[in-house]
Amino acid sequence: KETEEIEFVTPGDITDSAATTDTQTQGQQNPSLADKLICIDPGHGFNDPGTVNVPYMQGKSEADFNFIFATHLKEELEAIGFKVMFTYDGKSIPAGFDYDGDNIFSASDNFNGEVVSERRDYAMSLKPDYFISIHCDSFATDESVHGMRIYALDTNEHASKAIDKIVSRMAPVTAKYENTTARKFLKDSDNAFAVTKKWTNTPAMLVELGFVT
């Protein structure tokens, strides 16, 4: 409904049996994380708004939601003790990374006959310890579809294990909403989203937060 308020899942909604001993779930600073950099990629933006024109979104685009969520996530991670950087500041594409000058900071594009990812290449230049690309899903022909999908390469064991933990932590949230799940999807290197390709030991994942439709 257009008047329905948008509900964010808060860290307090996400608990598991390890919460009493895991400082990361208690909002406490962990000094050992201070040298770890997380790069967050708020999906879409600029000339690419992502999903639009869905009444539930109240005039906002998917790019708006992605950036709002990424900002909340950045604050929570910094409160724990991580260093956090975005792939862009919400206003401009990093210099030198709009390869074809189309004002689209592409996650996947063909440039000079090669599939490239402007976002991934910029993120890799930051040398992060973790990479998270934030998106929202859509399914225009079936508004009953719910859930959270998280993608990683089959070859990235670190990302796969991290996603298993996220899926486990989301169980109390998905249990609150009918027909809602959190699932891991592994993609082989030929078919994976370009934004997650070419990472080696760095856990890199693409997160579809839920269906805006």
ABEGO torsion letter per residue (X at the ends): XAABBBBBBBAAABBBAAAAABAAAAGBBBAAAAABBBBBBBBEEEABAEBBGBAAAGGBBAAAAAAAAAAAAAAAAAAAGBBBBBABAGABBBBGABAAGAGBBBABBBBGGBBBBAAAAAAAAAGBABBBBBBBBBBAABAABBEBBBBBBAABAAAAAAAAAAAAAAAAAAAABBGBBBBBBBBBAAABBAAABGBBABBBBBBBAEBAX
